[in-house]
Amino acid sequence: MNPIRIDVALLPHQVPVFQWRAPQISVYVKGRRAGGTHGAAKTAVRWALQSPIGQPLKQLWVDIKHGNITKYLKRFFLPALRPLGVNAYH
């Protein structure tokens, strides 16, 4: 069976913010066009994939509008998870 590859690479300016370790609480305040949403989504996927089996990683994604969260799921999370066979969310 071939390994499944998922792109969770960050841009150079995103690395200092999302340093591949899950802090207890992390708040990232940014302006538009900083790549924060995309970087945070990739980091969330990576942390979830690295969490030990049987010990799920708890993550909370917050936005001022539910429609934005739906948009983020479609635009950032589903494409990253398609190699695992995830094509929809509930």
C-alpha positions in Angstrom: 0.0 0.0 0.0 1.4 3.4 -1.0 1.7 6.1 1.7 -0.9 8.9 1.6 0.6 12.3 1.3 -1.1 15.4 2.7 0.3 18.9 2.1 0.7 20.7 5.4 3.7 22.8 4.5 3.7 26.4 5.6 4.9 29.5 4.0 8.1 30.9 5.6 6.3 33.8 7.3 3.7 31.4 8.8 6.3 29.2 10.5 7.0 31.5 13.5 3.3 31.6 14.3 2.5 27.9 13.8 5.6 26.2 15.1 4.3 22.6 14.9 3.6 22.2 18.6 0.1 22.5 20.0 0.1 25.0 22.9 -2.7 24.8 25.4 -4.2 28.0 24.2 -3.2 29.9 21.1 -4.8 33.1 19.8 -3.6 34.5 16.4 -4.7 38.1 15.7 -3.9 39.2 12.2 -4.8 41.4 9.4 -6.2 40.3 6.0 -4.1 38.6 3.5 -1.6 37.3 6.0 -2.2 33.7 5.2 -3.4 33.0 8.8 -6.5 31.1 7.9 -4.7 28.8 5.5 -1.8 28.3 7.9 -4.0 27.6 10.8 -6.0 25.1 8.9 -2.9 23.2 7.8 -1.6 23.3 11.3 -4.9 22.0 12.7 -4.8 19.1 10.2 -1.2 18.3 11.1 -1.9 18.3 14.8 -4.9 16.1 14.4 -2.9 13.6 12.3 -0.1 13.6 14.8 -2.3 13.0 17.9 -2.0 9.5 19.4 -4.8 7.1 18.5 -7.3 7.0 21.3 -6.3 10.5 22.5 -8.1 12.9 20.2 -6.8 16.4 20.0 -9.4 19.0 21.0 -9.4 22.0 18.7 -11.8 24.9 18.5 -12.2 27.2 15.5 -14.0 30.4 16.2 -15.3 33.1 13.8 -17.9 35.8 14.1 -20.2 34.1 11.5 -21.1 30.5 11.1 -21.1 31.0 7.3 -17.4 31.8 7.5 -16.6 28.5 9.2 -18.5 26.6 6.5 -16.5 28.4 3.9 -13.2 27.6 5.7 -14.2 23.9 5.8 -14.9 23.8 2.1 -11.9 25.9 1.1 -9.1 24.8 3.4 -9.9 21.6 5.3 -11.7 19.4 2.8 -9.0 19.8 0.1 -6.3 18.9 2.7 -8.2 15.8 3.8 -9.3 14.5 0.4 -6.2 12.1 0.2 -7.7 10.4 3.3 -11.0 9.9 1.6 -12.8 12.8 3.4 -15.1 14.4 0.9 -17.8 15.9 3.1 -18.5 17.0 6.7 -21.5 16.9 9.0 
